[in-house]
């Protein structure tokens, strides 16, 4: 468009004036190009400085990050070694816990069976002792009723030891029942007693 305007202007003006105007116009274009070149060079210099600053900052960040990355690498390597060392130990511990659990389960079953057997034994012994006491008491009563005179003379000699036996049998019964109750309460409190 500027060329078209210039061509129209040259046609209207005379040739000498047009030549002067052309030189002025070319000079103005040259000055504009020179100013644009200076501006571009200034922008280029500033951009170059900015790139250098960014490069220096990048180098500084790199200088700070590399030691940290080395530490992270060493830390992860140490962590990996610890995990590799611990894996067989954890496996062994897990296997031992499983075996111990099985042994404790078997032991618990054995203890429960033993407690049941002990309970049966004590119950049987208690019944036998009661029968014996009843028999002895019946024999003493029969002997006393049939031979009152003999019983009076030897009553102290037979009755006192028999009563001591009866008291001792009763005490043994109470002791056995207390012991049985204690064993039952211990079995109930054990972690394997409720299984």
Order of alpha helices (4+ residues) and beta strands (2+ residues): alpha-alpha-alpha
